[in-house]
Amino acid sequence: MEVGVNLFSLRTMLQTEREIYDTFTALKKAGAAYVQYSGGLYNVTVLKNAAEILPVVLTHVPYERIVNDTETLMEEHAIFGCKNIGLGCYPAEGLFDKNKCFEIIEALEKAAIKAEKNGFKLYLHHHSTEFYRLFENKTVLDVILERAPHLQITADTYWLQHGGVCITDYLKDRLFGKVGCIHLKDYAITGVNREDLKPTYERVGYGNIDFHKVVKTAKECGTKYFLIEQDDACEKPEPLRLIMDSIDYCRREL
């Protein structure tokens, strides 16, 4: 299967122009077909050059820029050939305050409509926190989906699992047609004794998620871009090796 990489996994390797080009080149050699740009130096000219090595299909940019500077963001993304603008994290202040929740969703929907009219799509990447039940019978993500129909969702396999839902059912029942991009992130339970056992990020194919079922369902739901992610890879001795293991698994098994 053709896969890409969310570069948040390698963010410490994207802090200079040279590092960006080197990382893009290494991932291309490893078999990645495209990338999501997240967590590194944001320079439009550099990204335009880097995109000639590997296409940038999605980004993560700050909330304030998305809602207050949508036009400029679209102009910048057009320069490096990316049609999908992403928000990496739903603002925390909208998790526990109903009025603030509505305000944030309204602003995102307005930006999403503007993006769509200009040939772009706006994506929200969720975590498990959006499965908090701010309302009696609805999670924050339920409300986002209801009130922002033009907003696309970057589904994340780890956070869906962590949020307590069935990944494949949620994709089919709640995200059908809205999930053009998905983060393939594995979920493992690790520890050295019973008291230490906890959920952790893992290389794709090395944890507990059934990615054969996930990928099949995601394709049926309209997913085009499958982005490998391991949040803590850059904190480990050989981050690129970890991502390469995930690329190898996806290309070989999926």
MARBA-3410 file (N, C-alpha, C, O; in Angstrom, 1 decimal):
254
0.8,-1.2,0.0,0.0,0.0,0.0,0.9,1.3,0.0,1.9,1.3,0.6 ~ 0.4,2.3,-0.7,1.1,3.5,-0.7,0.8,4.3,0.5,-0.3,4.5,0.9 ~ 1.9,4.7,1.2,1.7,5.5,2.5,2.5,6.7,2.6,3.5,6.8,1.9 ~ 2.2,7.6,3.5,3.0,8.8,3.8,3.3,8.8,5.3,3.1,7.9,6.0 ~ 3.9,9.9,5.7,4.3,10.1,7.1,3.9,11.5,7.6,4.1,12.5,6.9
3.3,11.5,8.8,3.1,12.8,9.4,4.4,13.2,10.1,4.9,12.5,11.0 ~ 5.0,14.3,9.6,6.3,14.6,10.1,6.4,15.1,11.5,7.5,15.4,12.0 ~ 5.3,15.2,12.2,5.3,15.5,13.6,6.1,14.4,14.3,6.8,14.7,15.4 ~ 6.1,13.2,13.8,6.9,12.1,14.3,8.4,12.4,14.3,9.2,11.9,15.2 ~ 8.8,13.3,13.4,10.3,13.6,13.2,10.5,15.1,13.3,11.5,15.6,12.7
9.8,15.7,14.2,9.8,17.2,14.3,11.2,17.7,14.7,11.5,18.9,14.3 ~ 11.9,17.0,15.4,13.3,17.5,15.8,14.2,17.4,14.6,15.4,17.9,14.7 ~ 13.8,16.8,13.6,14.7,16.7,12.4,14.3,17.7,11.3,14.6,17.5,10.1 ~ 13.5,18.7,11.7,12.9,19.6,10.7,13.1,21.1,11.1,12.3,22.0,10.8 ~ 14.2,21.3,11.9,14.4,22.7,12.4,15.2,23.6,11.6,15.2,24.8,11.9
15.9,23.1,10.6,16.6,24.0,9.6,16.3,23.6,8.2,15.7,22.5,8.0 ~ 16.6,24.4,7.3,16.3,24.1,5.9,17.0,22.8,5.4,16.4,22.0,4.8 ~ 18.3,22.7,5.8,19.0,21.5,5.5,18.4,20.2,6.0,18.3,19.2,5.4 ~ 18.0,20.3,7.3,17.3,19.1,7.9,16.1,18.8,7.2,15.8,17.6,7.0 ~ 15.3,19.7,6.8,14.1,19.5,6.1,14.3,18.7,4.8,13.7,17.7,4.5
15.3,19.2,4.0,15.6,18.5,2.7,16.1,17.1,3.0,15.8,16.2,2.3 ~ 17.0,17.0,4.0,17.6,15.7,4.3,16.5,14.7,4.7,16.5,13.5,4.3 ~ 15.6,15.1,5.6,14.5,14.3,6.1,13.5,13.8,5.0,13.2,12.7,4.9 ~ 13.2,14.8,4.1,12.3,14.5,3.0,13.0,13.4,2.1,12.4,12.5,1.6 ~ 14.3,13.6,1.8,15.0,12.7,1.0,15.1,11.3,1.6,14.9,10.3,0.9
15.4,11.3,2.9,15.5,10.0,3.5,14.2,9.2,3.5,14.1,8.0,3.3 ~ 13.1,9.9,3.7,11.7,9.3,3.7,11.4,8.8,2.3,10.7,7.8,2.1 ~ 11.7,9.6,1.3,11.5,9.1,-0.1,12.2,7.9,-0.4,11.7,6.9,-1.0 ~ 13.5,7.8,0.0,14.3,6.6,-0.2,13.7,5.4,0.6,13.8,4.2,0.1 ~ 13.1,5.7,1.7,12.5,4.6,2.5,11.2,4.1,2.0,10.6,3.1,2.4
10.6,4.8,1.0,9.4,4.3,0.3,8.1,5.2,0.6,7.1,4.8,0.2 ~ 8.3,6.3,1.4,7.1,7.1,1.6,6.7,7.8,0.3,7.5,8.1,-0.5 ~ 5.4,8.0,0.1,4.9,8.5,-1.1,4.5,10.0,-1.0,4.4,10.7,-2.0 ~ 4.3,10.5,0.3,3.9,11.8,0.5,4.1,12.1,2.0,4.3,11.2,2.8 ~ 3.9,13.4,2.5,4.1,13.7,3.9,3.0,14.7,4.3,2.4,15.4,3.5
2.8,14.7,5.6,2.1,15.8,6.2,3.1,16.7,6.9,4.0,16.1,7.7 ~ 3.1,18.0,6.8,4.1,18.8,7.4,3.6,19.3,8.7,2.5,20.0,8.8 ~ 4.3,19.0,9.8,3.8,19.4,11.1,5.0,19.4,12.1,5.8,18.5,12.1 ~ 5.1,20.5,12.9,6.1,20.5,14.0,7.5,21.0,13.6,8.3,21.1,14.5 ~ 7.7,21.4,12.3,9.0,21.9,11.9,9.0,23.3,11.6,8.0,24.0,11.7
10.2,23.8,11.1,10.3,25.2,10.6,9.3,25.4,9.5,9.2,24.6,8.5 ~ 8.5,26.5,9.6,7.5,26.8,8.6,8.0,27.9,7.7,7.9,29.1,8.1 ~ 8.5,27.6,6.6,9.0,28.5,5.6,8.4,28.1,4.2,8.7,27.0,3.7 ~ 7.6,29.0,3.6,6.9,28.6,2.4,7.9,28.3,1.3,7.6,27.3,0.5 ~ 8.9,29.0,1.1,9.9,28.8,0.1,10.6,27.4,0.3,10.8,26.6,-0.7
11.0,27.1,1.5,11.6,25.9,1.8,10.6,24.7,1.5,11.0,23.7,1.0 ~ 9.4,24.9,1.9,8.4,23.8,1.7,8.1,23.6,0.2,7.9,22.5,-0.2 ~ 8.2,24.7,-0.5,8.0,24.5,-2.0,9.1,23.7,-2.6,8.9,22.8,-3.4 ~ 10.3,23.9,-2.1,11.5,23.1,-2.6,11.4,21.7,-2.1,11.6,20.7,-2.8 ~ 11.0,21.5,-0.8,10.9,20.2,-0.2,9.8,19.4,-0.9,10.0,18.2,-1.1
8.7,20.0,-1.3,7.6,19.3,-2.0,8.0,18.8,-3.3,7.3,17.9,-3.9 ~ 9.1,19.2,-3.9,9.6,18.6,-5.1,10.3,17.3,-4.9,10.4,16.5,-5.8 ~ 10.6,17.0,-3.6,11.2,15.7,-3.2,10.0,14.8,-2.8,10.0,13.7,-3.4 ~ 9.1,15.2,-2.0,7.9,14.5,-1.6,6.8,15.5,-1.5,6.9,16.5,-0.9 ~ 5.6,15.1,-2.1,4.5,16.0,-2.0,4.0,16.2,-0.5,4.0,15.3,0.3
3.6,17.5,-0.2,3.0,17.8,1.1,1.5,17.8,0.9,1.0,18.6,0.1 ~ 0.8,16.8,1.5,-0.6,16.7,1.2,-1.5,17.2,2.4,-2.7,17.3,2.2 ~ -0.9,17.6,3.5,-1.6,18.1,4.6,-0.6,18.8,5.5,0.5,18.5,5.6 ~ -1.1,19.8,6.3,-0.3,20.5,7.3,-1.0,20.5,8.6,-2.1,20.1,8.8 ~ -0.2,21.1,9.6,-0.8,21.5,10.9,-0.4,22.9,11.1,0.8,23.2,11.1
-1.3,23.8,11.2,-1.0,25.2,11.5,-1.8,25.7,12.6,-2.8,25.1,13.0 ~ -1.5,26.8,13.3,-2.1,27.3,14.5,-3.6,27.7,14.2,-4.0,28.2,13.2 ~ -4.4,27.5,15.3,-5.8,27.8,15.2,-6.0,29.3,14.9,-6.9,29.6,14.1 ~ -5.3,30.2,15.5,-5.5,31.6,15.3,-5.3,32.0,13.8,-6.0,32.8,13.3 ~ -4.3,31.4,13.2,-4.1,31.7,11.7,-5.3,31.1,10.9,-5.7,31.7,9.9
-5.7,29.9,11.3,-6.8,29.3,10.5,-8.1,30.2,10.5,-8.7,30.4,9.5 ~ -8.4,30.7,11.7,-9.7,31.5,11.8,-9.5,33.0,11.5,-10.5,33.6,11.1 ~ -8.3,33.5,11.6,-8.1,34.9,11.4,-7.4,35.3,10.1,-7.3,36.4,9.7 ~ -6.7,34.3,9.5,-5.8,34.6,8.4,-6.0,33.5,7.3,-5.0,33.1,6.7 ~ -7.2,33.1,7.1,-7.5,32.0,6.2,-7.0,32.3,4.8,-6.4,31.4,4.1
-7.2,33.5,4.3,-6.8,33.8,2.9,-5.3,33.6,2.7,-4.9,33.0,1.7 ~ -4.5,34.2,3.6,-3.1,34.1,3.5,-2.6,32.6,3.6,-1.7,32.2,2.9 ~ -3.2,31.9,4.5,-2.9,30.5,4.6,-3.1,29.7,3.3,-2.3,28.9,2.8 ~ -4.2,30.0,2.6,-4.5,29.4,1.3,-3.5,29.8,0.3,-3.0,28.9,-0.5 ~ -3.1,31.0,0.3,-2.1,31.5,-0.7,-0.7,30.8,-0.4,-0.1,30.4,-1.4
-0.4,30.6,0.9,0.9,30.0,1.2,0.8,28.5,0.8,1.8,28.0,0.2 ~ -0.3,27.8,1.1,-0.4,26.4,0.8,-0.4,26.2,-0.7,0.2,25.2,-1.2 ~ -0.9,27.1,-1.5,-0.9,27.0,-2.9,0.5,27.0,-3.5,0.8,26.4,-4.5 ~ 1.4,27.8,-2.8,2.8,27.9,-3.3,3.5,26.5,-3.2,4.2,26.2,-4.1 ~ 3.2,25.8,-2.1,3.9,24.4,-2.0,3.0,23.3,-2.4,3.2,22.1,-2.1
1.8,23.6,-3.1,1.0,22.6,-3.7,0.2,21.8,-2.8,-0.1,20.6,-3.1 ~ -0.2,22.3,-1.6,-1.0,21.5,-0.7,-2.4,22.1,-0.6,-2.6,23.3,-0.4 ~ -3.4,21.2,-0.8,-4.8,21.6,-0.8,-5.5,21.4,0.5,-6.7,21.7,0.7 ~ -4.8,20.7,1.5,-5.5,20.4,2.8,-4.8,21.1,3.9,-3.6,20.9,4.2 ~ -5.5,22.0,4.6,-5.0,22.8,5.7,-5.5,22.1,7.0,-6.6,21.9,7.1
-4.5,21.9,7.9,-4.9,21.1,9.1,-4.7,21.8,10.4,-3.8,22.6,10.6 ~ -5.6,21.6,11.3,-5.5,22.0,12.7,-5.1,20.8,13.5,-5.8,19.8,13.5 ~ -4.0,20.9,14.2,-3.4,19.7,14.9,-4.1,19.4,16.2,-4.0,18.2,16.7 ~ -4.8,20.4,16.8,-5.3,20.1,18.1,-6.5,21.1,18.4,-6.4,22.3,18.3 ~ -7.6,20.5,18.8,-8.8,21.3,19.1,-8.5,22.1,20.4,-7.9,21.6,21.3
-8.8,23.4,20.4,-8.4,24.3,21.5,-9.0,23.8,22.8,-10.2,23.5,22.9 ~ -8.1,23.7,23.8,-8.5,23.1,25.1,-9.7,23.9,25.8,-10.5,23.3,26.5 ~ -9.7,25.2,25.6,-10.8,26.0,26.2,-12.2,25.6,25.7,-13.2,26.0,26.4 ~ -12.3,24.9,24.6,-13.6,24.5,24.1,-14.0,23.1,24.6,-15.1,22.6,24.2 ~ -13.3,22.5,25.5,-13.6,21.2,26.0,-14.6,21.2,27.2,-15.3,20.2,27.4
-14.6,22.2,28.0,-15.3,22.2,29.2,-16.3,23.4,29.3,-17.1,23.4,30.3 ~ -16.3,24.3,28.4,-17.2,25.4,28.4,-18.1,25.3,27.1,-17.6,25.4,26.0 ~ -19.4,25.2,27.3,-20.3,24.9,26.2,-20.3,26.1,25.2,-20.3,26.0,24.0 ~ -20.4,27.3,25.8,-20.4,28.5,24.9,-19.1,28.7,24.1,-19.1,29.0,22.9 ~ -18.0,28.4,24.8,-16.7,28.5,24.1,-16.6,27.4,23.0,-16.1,27.6,21.9
-17.1,26.2,23.3,-17.2,25.1,22.4,-17.9,25.6,21.1,-17.4,25.4,20.0 ~ -19.1,26.1,21.3,-19.9,26.6,20.1,-19.2,27.7,19.4,-19.2,27.7,18.1 ~ -18.5,28.6,20.1,-17.8,29.7,19.4,-16.6,29.2,18.6,-16.4,29.6,17.4 ~ -15.9,28.2,19.1,-14.7,27.6,18.3,-15.2,26.9,17.1,-14.7,27.0,16.0 ~ -16.3,26.1,17.3,-16.8,25.3,16.2,-17.3,26.3,15.1,-17.1,26.0,13.9
-18.0,27.3,15.5,-18.5,28.3,14.5,-17.4,28.9,13.7,-17.5,29.1,12.5 ~ -16.3,29.3,14.4,-15.2,29.9,13.7,-14.5,28.9,12.7,-14.1,29.3,11.6 ~ -14.4,27.6,13.1,-13.8,26.6,12.3,-14.7,26.3,11.1,-14.2,26.2,9.9 ~ -16.0,26.3,11.3,-16.9,26.1,10.1,-16.8,27.2,9.1,-16.8,27.0,7.9 ~ -16.7,28.4,9.6,-16.6,29.6,8.7,-15.3,29.5,7.9,-15.4,29.8,6.7
-14.2,29.1,8.5,-13.0,29.0,7.8,-13.0,27.8,6.8,-12.5,27.9,5.7 ~ -13.7,26.7,7.2,-13.9,25.6,6.4,-14.7,25.9,5.1,-14.3,25.4,4.0 ~ -15.7,26.7,5.2,-16.5,27.1,4.1,-15.7,28.0,3.2,-15.7,27.8,1.9 ~ -14.9,28.9,3.7,-14.1,29.8,2.9,-13.0,28.9,2.2,-12.8,29.2,1.0 ~ -12.4,28.0,2.9,-11.4,27.1,2.2,-12.1,26.3,1.1,-11.5,26.2,0.0
-13.2,25.7,1.3,-13.9,24.9,0.3,-14.2,25.7,-0.9,-14.1,25.2,-2.1 ~ -14.7,26.9,-0.8,-15.0,27.8,-1.9,-13.8,28.1,-2.8,-13.9,28.4,-3.9 ~ -12.6,28.0,-2.2,-11.4,28.3,-2.9,-10.6,27.0,-3.3,-9.4,27.1,-3.7 ~ -11.2,25.9,-3.2,-10.6,24.6,-3.7,-9.7,24.0,-2.6,-8.9,23.1,-3.0 ~ -9.8,24.4,-1.4,-9.1,23.8,-0.3,-10.0,23.0,0.7,-11.2,23.2,0.6
-9.4,22.2,1.6,-10.2,21.6,2.6,-9.5,21.9,4.0,-8.3,21.9,4.1 ~ -10.4,22.1,5.0,-9.8,22.3,6.3,-10.1,21.1,7.2,-11.2,20.6,7.2 ~ -9.0,20.6,7.8,-9.1,19.3,8.6,-8.8,19.6,10.0,-8.0,20.4,10.4 ~ -9.5,18.9,10.9,-9.3,18.9,12.3,-8.8,17.6,12.7,-9.4,16.6,12.5 ~ -7.6,17.5,13.4,-7.0,16.3,13.9,-7.5,16.2,15.4,-7.3,17.1,16.2
-8.2,15.1,15.7,-8.7,14.9,17.0,-7.7,14.1,17.9,-6.8,13.5,17.5 ~ -8.0,14.2,19.2,-7.3,13.3,20.2,-8.4,12.6,21.0,-9.6,12.6,20.6 ~ -8.1,11.9,22.1,-9.2,11.3,22.8,-10.0,12.3,23.7,-11.1,12.0,24.1 ~ -9.4,13.5,23.9,-10.1,14.5,24.7,-11.4,14.9,24.1,-12.3,15.3,24.8 ~ -11.6,14.9,22.8,-12.8,15.3,22.2,-13.9,14.2,22.4,-15.1,14.5,22.0
-13.6,13.1,23.0,-14.6,12.1,23.4,-15.1,12.4,24.8,-15.9,11.6,25.3 ~ -14.7,13.5,25.4,-15.3,14.0,26.7,-16.7,14.4,26.4,-17.1,15.1,25.5 ~ -17.6,14.0,27.4,-19.0,14.3,27.2,-19.3,15.6,27.9,-19.7,15.7,29.1 ~ -19.2,16.7,27.1,-19.5,18.0,27.6,-21.0,18.2,27.8,-21.5,18.9,28.6 ~ -21.7,17.4,27.0,-23.2,17.5,27.0,-23.7,16.1,27.5,-22.9,15.1,27.5
-24.9,16.1,28.0,-25.4,14.9,28.7,-25.2,13.6,27.8,-24.8,12.6,28.3 ~ -25.6,13.7,26.5,-25.5,12.5,25.7,-24.7,12.7,24.5,-24.8,11.9,23.5 ~ -23.8,13.7,24.5,-23.0,14.0,23.3,-21.5,14.3,23.7,-21.3,15.0,24.7 ~ -20.6,13.8,22.9,-19.2,14.2,23.1,-18.9,15.5,22.4,-19.7,15.9,21.6 ~ -17.8,16.1,22.7,-17.4,17.3,22.0,-17.3,17.0,20.5,-17.7,17.8,19.7
-16.7,15.8,20.1,-16.6,15.5,18.7,-18.0,15.3,18.0,-18.1,15.7,16.9 ~ -18.9,14.8,18.8,-20.3,14.7,18.2,-20.8,16.1,17.9,-21.4,16.3,16.8 ~ -20.6,17.1,18.7,-21.0,18.5,18.5,-20.3,19.1,17.3,-20.9,19.8,16.5 ~ -19.0,18.8,17.3,-18.2,19.3,16.1,-18.8,18.8,14.8,-19.0,19.6,13.9 ~ -19.1,17.5,14.8,-19.6,16.9,13.5,-20.9,17.5,13.2,-21.3,17.6,12.0
-21.8,17.8,14.1,-23.1,18.3,13.9,-23.1,19.7,13.4,-23.8,20.1,12.5 ~ -22.2,20.5,14.1,-22.3,22.0,13.8,-21.3,22.5,12.8,-21.3,23.6,12.4 ~ -20.4,21.6,12.3,-19.4,22.0,11.3,-19.4,21.0,10.2,-18.4,20.3,10.0 ~ -20.4,21.0,9.4,-20.5,20.0,8.3,-19.4,20.1,7.2,-19.1,19.1,6.5 ~ -18.8,21.3,7.1,-17.8,21.5,6.0,-16.4,21.2,6.5,-15.5,21.1,5.8
-16.3,21.0,7.8,-15.0,20.7,8.4,-14.7,19.2,8.3,-15.5,18.3,8.6 ~ -13.5,18.9,7.7,-13.1,17.5,7.6,-12.3,17.0,8.8,-11.9,17.9,9.6 ~ -12.2,15.8,9.0,-11.6,15.2,10.2,-10.4,14.3,9.8,-10.5,13.4,8.9 ~ -9.2,14.6,10.4,-8.1,13.7,10.3,-8.2,12.7,11.4,-7.9,13.0,12.6 ~ -8.7,11.5,11.1,-8.9,10.5,12.1,-7.6,10.0,12.5,-6.6,10.0,11.8
-7.5,9.6,13.8,-6.2,9.1,14.4,-6.6,7.7,15.1,-7.3,7.7,16.0 ~ -6.0,6.7,14.6,-6.3,5.3,15.1,-6.0,5.2,16.6,-6.8,4.5,17.3 ~ -4.9,5.7,17.0,-4.5,5.6,18.4,-5.5,6.3,19.3,-6.0,5.8,20.3 ~ -5.9,7.6,18.9,-6.8,8.4,19.8,-8.2,7.9,19.7,-9.0,8.1,20.7 ~ -8.6,7.3,18.6,-9.9,6.6,18.6,-10.0,5.5,19.6,-10.9,5.3,20.3
-8.9,4.7,19.5,-8.8,3.5,20.5,-8.8,4.1,21.9,-9.5,3.5,22.8 ~ -8.0,5.1,22.2,-7.8,5.6,23.5,-9.1,6.3,24.0,-9.4,6.4,25.2 ~ -9.9,6.8,23.0,-11.2,7.5,23.3,-12.3,6.5,23.6,-13.4,6.9,24.0 ~ -12.0,5.2,23.5,-13.0,4.2,23.9,-14.1,3.9,22.8,-15.1,3.3,23.2 ~ -13.8,4.1,21.5,-14.7,3.7,20.5,-14.1,2.7,19.6,-12.9,2.5,19.6
-14.9,2.0,18.9,-14.5,1.0,17.9,-14.0,1.8,16.7,-14.8,2.5,16.1 ~ -12.7,1.6,16.3,-12.2,2.4,15.2,-13.0,2.3,13.9,-13.4,3.3,13.3 ~ -13.2,1.1,13.5,-13.9,0.8,12.2,-15.3,1.3,12.2,-15.8,1.9,11.3 ~ -16.0,1.0,13.3,-17.4,1.5,13.4,-17.5,3.0,13.4,-18.4,3.6,12.8 ~ -16.6,3.6,14.1,-16.6,5.1,14.2,-16.4,5.7,12.8,-17.0,6.7,12.4
-15.4,5.1,12.1,-15.2,5.6,10.7,-16.4,5.5,9.8,-16.8,6.4,9.1 ~ -17.1,4.3,9.9,-18.2,4.1,9.1,-19.4,4.9,9.5,-20.1,5.5,8.7 ~ -19.7,4.9,10.8,-20.9,5.5,11.3,-20.9,7.0,11.5,-21.9,7.7,11.3 ~ -19.7,7.6,11.7,-19.6,9.0,12.1,-18.7,9.8,11.1,-18.9,11.0,11.0 ~ -17.8,9.2,10.4,-16.8,9.9,9.6,-16.9,9.6,8.1,-16.0,10.1,7.4
-17.8,8.9,7.7,-17.9,8.5,6.3,-18.0,9.7,5.4,-18.8,10.6,5.6 ~ -17.1,9.8,4.4,-17.0,10.9,3.5,-16.4,12.2,4.1,-16.2,13.2,3.4 ~ -15.9,12.1,5.3,-15.2,13.3,6.0,-13.8,13.0,6.4,-13.2,13.8,7.0 ~ -13.3,11.9,6.0,-12.0,11.4,6.5,-11.0,11.1,5.3,-10.5,10.0,5.2 ~ -10.7,12.2,4.6,-9.8,12.0,3.5,-8.4,11.7,3.9,-7.6,11.2,3.1
-8.1,12.1,5.1,-6.7,11.8,5.7,-6.9,11.1,7.0,-7.8,11.3,7.8 ~ -6.0,10.1,7.2,-6.0,9.4,8.5,-4.6,9.1,9.0,-3.7,8.9,8.2 ~ -4.4,9.2,10.3,-3.1,8.9,10.9,-3.1,7.4,11.3,-4.0,7.0,12.1 ~ -2.2,6.7,10.8,-2.0,5.3,11.2,-1.0,5.3,12.4,0.2,5.5,12.2 ~ -1.5,5.1,13.5,-0.7,5.1,14.8,-1.1,3.9,15.6,-2.2,3.8,16.0
-0.1,3.1,16.0,-0.4,1.9,16.7,-0.5,2.1,18.2,0.0,3.1,18.7 ~ -1.2,1.2,18.9,-1.5,1.3,20.3,-1.0,0.0,21.0,-1.5,-1.1,20.7 ~ -0.1,0.2,21.9,0.4,-0.9,22.7,0.3,-0.7,24.2,0.2,0.4,24.6 ~ 0.3,-1.8,24.9,0.4,-1.7,26.4,1.8,-2.2,26.8,2.2,-3.3,26.6 ~ 2.5,-1.3,27.5,3.9,-1.6,27.9,4.1,-1.3,29.3,3.3,-0.6,30.0
5.2,-1.9,29.9,5.5,-1.7,31.3,6.4,-2.9,31.7,6.5,-3.9,31.1 ~ 7.0,-2.7,32.9,7.9,-3.7,33.4,7.2,-4.5,34.5,7.7,-5.6,34.9 ~ 6.1,-4.0,35.1,5.4,-4.7,36.0,3.9,-4.3,36.0,3.6,-3.3,35.2 ~ 3.1,-4.9,36.7,1.6,-4.6,36.6,1.3,-3.2,36.8,0.4,-2.6,36.1 ~ 1.9,-2.6,37.8,1.6,-1.2,38.2,2.1,-0.2,37.1,1.5,0.9,37.0
3.0,-0.6,36.3,3.6,0.3,35.3,2.9,0.2,33.9,3.1,1.0,33.0 ~ 2.0,-0.8,33.8,1.4,-1.0,32.5,0.6,0.2,32.0,-0.2,0.7,32.8 ~ 0.8,0.6,30.8,0.0,1.8,30.3,0.0,1.8,28.8,0.9,1.2,28.2 ~ -0.9,2.5,28.2,-1.0,2.6,26.7,0.2,3.5,26.2,0.6,4.5,26.8 ~ 0.8,3.0,25.1,1.9,3.8,24.6,1.8,3.7,23.0,1.2,2.9,22.5
2.5,4.7,22.4,2.6,4.7,20.9,3.5,3.6,20.5,4.5,3.2,21.2 ~ 3.3,3.1,19.3,4.1,2.0,18.8,4.2,2.1,17.3,3.4,2.8,16.6 ~ 5.2,1.5,16.7,5.3,1.4,15.2,4.1,0.7,14.7,3.5,-0.2,15.3 ~ 3.6,1.1,13.5,2.5,0.5,12.9,2.8,-1.0,12.6,3.8,-1.4,12.0 ~ 1.8,-1.8,13.1,2.0,-3.3,12.9,2.7,-4.0,14.1,2.8,-5.2,14.1
3.1,-3.2,15.1,3.8,-3.7,16.2,3.0,-3.6,17.5,3.5,-4.1,18.6 ~ 1.8,-3.1,17.4,0.9,-3.0,18.6,-0.3,-3.8,18.4,-0.2,-4.9,17.9 ~ -1.4,-3.3,19.0,-2.6,-4.1,19.1,-3.7,-3.8,18.1,-4.8,-4.5,18.0 ~ -3.6,-2.8,17.2,-4.6,-2.4,16.3,-4.6,-3.3,15.1,-3.5,-3.6,14.5 ~ -5.7,-3.7,14.6,-5.9,-4.5,13.4,-5.9,-3.5,12.2,-7.0,-3.0,11.8
-4.8,-3.2,11.6,-4.7,-2.2,10.5,-5.3,-2.8,9.2,-5.6,-2.0,8.3 ~ -5.3,-4.1,9.0,-6.0,-4.6,7.8,-7.4,-4.2,7.8,-7.9,-3.7,6.7 ~ -8.1,-4.3,8.9,-9.5,-3.9,9.0,-9.7,-2.4,8.9,-10.6,-1.8,8.2 ~ -8.8,-1.7,9.6,-8.8,-0.2,9.6,-8.7,0.4,8.2,-9.4,1.2,7.7 ~ -7.6,-0.1,7.5,-7.4,0.4,6.1,-8.5,0.1,5.2,-8.9,1.0,4.4
-9.0,-1.1,5.2,-10.1,-1.5,4.4,-11.3,-0.6,4.6,-11.9,-0.1,3.7 ~ -11.7,-0.4,5.9,-12.8,0.5,6.2,-12.5,1.9,5.8,-13.4,2.6,5.3 ~ -11.3,2.4,6.1,-11.0,3.8,5.7,-11.1,4.1,4.2,-11.7,5.1,3.8 ~ -10.7,3.1,3.4,-10.8,3.3,2.0,-12.3,3.3,1.6,-12.7,4.1,0.7 ~ -13.1,2.5,2.2,-14.5,2.5,1.9,-15.2,3.8,2.3,-16.2,4.2,1.7
-14.6,4.5,3.3,-15.1,5.8,3.8,-14.5,7.0,3.0,-14.9,8.1,3.3 ~ -13.7,6.7,2.0,-13.2,7.8,1.2,-11.8,8.3,1.5,-11.3,9.3,1.0 ~ -11.1,7.6,2.4,-9.7,8.1,2.8,-8.8,7.9,1.6,-8.7,6.9,0.9 ~ -8.0,9.0,1.4,-7.0,9.0,0.3,-5.6,9.0,0.8,-4.8,8.4,0.1 ~ -5.4,9.6,1.9,-4.0,9.8,2.4,-3.9,9.0,3.7,-4.6,9.3,4.7
-3.0,8.1,3.8,-2.7,7.3,5.0,-1.3,7.7,5.5,-0.3,7.4,4.9 ~ -1.3,8.3,6.7,-0.1,9.0,7.2,0.3,8.3,8.5,-0.3,8.3,9.5 ~ 1.5,7.6,8.4,2.1,7.0,9.5,2.5,8.0,10.6,3.0,9.1,10.2 ~ 2.2,7.7,11.8,2.6,8.6,12.9,3.0,7.8,14.1,2.4,6.8,14.5 ~ 4.1,8.3,14.8,4.5,7.8,16.1,5.0,9.0,16.9,6.1,9.4,16.7
4.1,9.5,17.8,4.4,10.8,18.4,5.7,10.9,19.1,6.3,12.0,19.1 ~ 6.1,9.8,19.7,7.4,9.9,20.5,8.6,9.3,19.8,9.6,9.1,20.4 ~ 8.5,9.1,18.5,9.6,8.6,17.8,10.9,9.4,17.9,12.0,8.9,18.1 ~ 10.7,10.8,17.8,11.8,11.7,17.8,12.5,11.8,19.2,13.5,12.4,19.4 ~ 11.9,11.2,20.2,12.4,11.1,21.6,13.3,9.9,21.8,13.9,9.7,22.9
13.3,9.0,20.8,14.0,7.7,20.9,15.3,7.8,20.1,15.5,8.7,19.3 ~ 16.2,6.8,20.4,17.6,6.9,19.8,17.6,6.9,18.3,18.4,7.6,17.7 ~ 16.7,6.2,17.6,16.8,6.1,16.1,15.4,6.4,15.6,14.7,5.5,15.1 ~ 14.9,7.6,15.6,13.5,7.9,15.2,13.3,7.5,13.7,12.2,7.0,13.4 ~ 14.2,7.8,12.8,14.0,7.5,11.4,13.8,6.0,11.2,13.0,5.6,10.4
14.6,5.2,12.0,14.5,3.8,11.9,13.1,3.3,12.3,12.5,2.4,11.6 ~ 12.5,3.9,13.3,11.2,3.5,13.7,10.1,3.8,12.7,9.3,2.9,12.4 ~ 10.2,5.0,12.0,9.3,5.3,11.0,9.5,4.4,9.8,8.5,4.0,9.1 ~ 10.7,4.1,9.5,11.0,3.2,8.4,10.4,1.8,8.6,9.9,1.1,7.7 ~ 10.4,1.3,9.9,9.8,0.0,10.2,8.3,0.1,9.9,7.7,-0.9,9.3
7.7,1.2,10.2,6.2,1.4,9.9,6.0,1.4,8.4,5.0,0.8,7.9 ~ 6.8,2.1,7.7,6.6,2.2,6.2,6.8,0.8,5.6,6.0,0.4,4.8 ~ 7.8,0.1,6.1,8.0,-1.3,5.6,6.8,-2.2,5.8,6.4,-2.9,4.9 ~ 6.2,-2.1,7.0,5.1,-2.9,7.4,3.9,-2.6,6.5,3.2,-3.5,5.9 ~ 3.6,-1.3,6.3,2.5,-0.9,5.5,2.6,-1.3,4.1,1.6,-1.7,3.5
3.8,-1.1,3.5,4.0,-1.4,2.1,4.0,-2.9,1.9,3.5,-3.4,0.8 ~ 4.4,-3.7,2.9,4.5,-5.1,2.8,3.2,-5.8,3.1,2.8,-6.8,2.4 ~ 2.5,-5.4,4.1,1.3,-6.1,4.7,0.0,-5.5,4.3,-1.0,-6.2,4.3 ~ 0.0,-4.2,4.0,-1.3,-3.6,3.7,-1.6,-3.2,2.3,-2.6,-2.7,1.9
END
